[in-house]
Amino acid sequence: MFTQDFKEQPYWWDRSAPPTEQDTELPKKVDVLIIGAGYTGLHAAIQTARGSRNTLVIDAKHAGWGCSTRNGGQVSTSIKPSFSELEKTYGKDMALAIYKEGDKSLQFTGDFIKQENIDCSYAEVGCFHAAHNTAQYEKLARAIEHQAFELQDDAYMIPRSEQRSELGTDTYFGGAIFPKHASIDPAAYHKGLLGKAHEAGANIISYCAAENINRDKNGFTVKTSKGIVQANKVIIATNGYTGSLTPRLQRRVIPIGSYVIATEPVGKDLMDQLMPKNRIVSDTRKVVYYYRPSPDRSRIIFGGRVSLGESDPRLSGPKLHNSLSKIFPELENTKISHSWMGYVAFTFDSLMHVGEEDGLFYAMGYCGSGVGMAGYLGKKLGQQVLGLKQGKTPFNTIKFQTRPLYTGKPWFLAPSLMYYRFIDSLNI
Ligand SMILES: Cc1cc2nc3c(=O)[nH]c(=O)nc-3n(C[C@H](O)[C@H](O)[C@H](O)COP(=O)(O)OP(=O)(O)OC[C@H]3O[C@@H](n4cnc5c(N)ncnc54)[C@H](O)[C@@H]3O)c2cc1C
């Protein structure tokens, strides 16, 4: 099942090794302190440091240790609710504004990578969103047909009879193509962002956990595992790893483990047969599978959720492989070279949230789709800290909900997953 050189760590770390710990001294005072050195934190830092603010980014582990170097490398618009769901809750104008933010986040990510010359295998390969039953195929087709005219969406349907031109399997019932969605090497992207933040003058200190935030007359006094730092403004960029440091935010995000494997190299002919167009792929299940070829098209990177409780990557690996083999029986004897997991941050309304309370800023809750959006909202946060009006986003105006008795530990996860799997087994 596992290759001899199997690694229980992200495949992406082979190309972009995590940064090693450096003996940097914690400054006593900064203009902006950013907690969390993933895409959100680094994009915010690039803005504030380029805006001449003395900027410090800290991370409890190494910079990038969270989702930003562990994800599946699929870049979408990140908006999970359908247009009609949003329209029902917020009205047409707000639904449009949210969808447009999704499009802008995708556009921004590609443009930023090109303009800043970041070497991270960004490719506009398009997404094949596969219908796992006929009812979902019809639902997808209706959603695409009734998309708001103003969005100028270019998505289109692929019937089951033509599916093999997209994906070498008959498991699905057709699907939709989203041509602008892209693939990326997530850790190489993160490494590029680290370089840009450094160049802009930001100080980045790894293995420095924020332990306590105290508001005072000068701004904030933050106790960290490396000492105390004072900051005028603080940005919380901890997403799925948001903890007791910020109890109010912890009550609003639901950390859920997502699991990924990389296969050993599968050979060019087989890859051409299974994934001929190099698309990123996701499916319509509530408990979704997402997969893609590696940037060099040698391996398949396959992710999803395979157990009710959180699991060990050594145990989740074979289960994911089993799911992969059901889609592509040709891969039954292909071994696993890497298996890993990370915590995504779901929210009670399936939307991401941005906010500020007297100098304490945050952006989080990307619901498993934050490669583009986290960077985009990180940039917006940085602009907000600088007091720039272009920093405003519709996400600032949406209430960040919690639920009674929820303190940050999703006790309802197992029963919810059982329910979702049951729904996934029906043709609805
Ligand atoms: C397995 C997996 C697959 C995914 N696949 C995709 C995908 O294909 N496409 C997509 O769009 N999205 C995907 N995502 C989601 C995406 O990776 C995230 O939305 C995005 O990386 C969030 O970035 P971030 O900077 O907000 O958070 P993170 O990158 O998670 O960074 C948060 C950081 O905060 C630090 N931190 C927490 N508490 C403290 C503290 N007290 N003091 C200091 N530091 C602290 C953590 O150590 C961590 O490094 C996936 C996520 C996972 C886990």
The ligand as a MOL file (V3000), in Angstrom:
LIG
                    3D

  0  0  0     0  0            999 V3000
M  V30 BEGIN CTAB
M  V30 COUNTS 53 58 0 0 0
M  V30 BEGIN ATOM
M  V30 1 C -6.0110 19.0780 3.4190 0
M  V30 2 C -6.5110 20.4080 2.9060 0
M  V30 3 C -6.8320 20.5390 1.5710 0
M  V30 4 C -7.2710 21.7770 1.0820 0
M  V30 5 N -7.4590 21.9200 -0.2560 0
M  V30 6 C -7.8270 23.1240 -0.7650 0
M  V30 7 C -7.9210 23.3070 -2.1620 0
M  V30 8 O -7.6120 22.4110 -2.9730 0
M  V30 9 N -8.3490 24.5140 -2.6190 0
M  V30 10 C -8.6490 25.5460 -1.7630 0
M  V30 11 O -9.0380 26.6310 -2.2300 0
M  V30 12 N -8.4900 25.4170 -0.4220 0
M  V30 13 C -8.0720 24.2410 0.0910 0
M  V30 14 N -7.8740 24.1070 1.4380 0
M  V30 15 C -8.0960 25.2880 2.3130 0
M  V30 16 C -6.9350 26.3090 2.2350 0
M  V30 17 O -5.7090 25.6410 2.2960 0
M  V30 18 C -7.0900 27.3110 3.3840 0
M  V30 19 O -8.3480 27.9470 3.2940 0
M  V30 20 C -6.0170 28.4020 3.3910 0
M  V30 21 O -4.7340 27.8600 3.2810 0
M  V30 22 C -6.1390 29.2160 4.6860 0
M  V30 23 O -5.0010 30.0280 4.8260 0
M  V30 24 P -4.7830 30.8280 6.1690 0
M  V30 25 O -3.5520 31.6180 6.0070 0
M  V30 26 O -6.0180 31.5690 6.5350 0
M  V30 27 O -4.6110 29.7010 7.3040 0
M  V30 28 P -3.4180 28.6630 7.5480 0
M  V30 29 O -2.5770 28.4620 6.3590 0
M  V30 30 O -4.0460 27.4430 8.1540 0
M  V30 31 O -2.5190 29.3910 8.6340 0
M  V30 32 C -2.9260 29.5930 9.9680 0
M  V30 33 C -1.6800 29.6000 10.8300 0
M  V30 34 O -2.0170 30.1400 12.1040 0
M  V30 35 C -1.0800 29.6220 13.0280 0
M  V30 36 N -1.5770 29.8540 14.3930 0
M  V30 37 C -2.7140 29.3920 14.9650 0
M  V30 38 N -2.8050 29.8350 16.2420 0
M  V30 39 C -1.7040 30.5870 16.4820 0
M  V30 40 C -1.2190 31.3040 17.6160 0
M  V30 41 N -1.8940 31.3430 18.7730 0
M  V30 42 N -0.0290 31.9560 17.5310 0
M  V30 43 C 0.6660 31.9320 16.3590 0
M  V30 44 N 0.2580 31.2590 15.2480 0
M  V30 45 C -0.9040 30.6060 15.3100 0
M  V30 46 C -1.0130 28.1410 12.6370 0
M  V30 47 O 0.1880 27.5390 13.1230 0
M  V30 48 C -1.0740 28.2180 11.1140 0
M  V30 49 O 0.1810 28.0880 10.5030 0
M  V30 50 C -7.4460 22.8740 1.9670 0
M  V30 51 C -7.1240 22.7290 3.3250 0
M  V30 52 C -6.6540 21.5150 3.7830 0
M  V30 53 C -6.3020 21.3640 5.2430 0
M  V30 END ATOM
M  V30 BEGIN BOND
M  V30 1 1 1 2
M  V30 2 1 2 3
M  V30 3 2 2 52
M  V30 4 2 3 4
M  V30 5 1 4 5
M  V30 6 1 4 50
M  V30 7 2 5 6
M  V30 8 1 6 7
M  V30 9 1 6 13
M  V30 10 2 7 8
M  V30 11 1 7 9
M  V30 12 1 9 10
M  V30 13 2 10 11
M  V30 14 1 10 12
M  V30 15 2 12 13
M  V30 16 1 13 14
M  V30 17 1 14 15
M  V30 18 1 14 50
M  V30 19 1 15 16
M  V30 20 1 16 17
M  V30 21 1 16 18
M  V30 22 1 18 19
M  V30 23 1 18 20
M  V30 24 1 20 21
M  V30 25 1 20 22
M  V30 26 1 22 23
M  V30 27 1 23 24
M  V30 28 2 24 25
M  V30 29 1 24 26
M  V30 30 1 24 27
M  V30 31 1 27 28
M  V30 32 2 28 29
M  V30 33 1 28 30
M  V30 34 1 28 31
M  V30 35 1 31 32
M  V30 36 1 32 33
M  V30 37 1 33 34
M  V30 38 1 33 48
M  V30 39 1 34 35
M  V30 40 1 35 36
M  V30 41 1 35 46
M  V30 42 1 36 37
M  V30 43 1 36 45
M  V30 44 2 37 38
M  V30 45 1 38 39
M  V30 46 1 39 40
M  V30 47 2 39 45
M  V30 48 1 40 41
M  V30 49 2 40 42
M  V30 50 1 42 43
M  V30 51 2 43 44
M  V30 52 1 44 45
M  V30 53 1 46 47
M  V30 54 1 46 48
M  V30 55 1 48 49
M  V30 56 2 50 51
M  V30 57 1 51 52
M  V30 58 1 52 53
M  V30 END BOND
M  V30 END CTAB
M  END
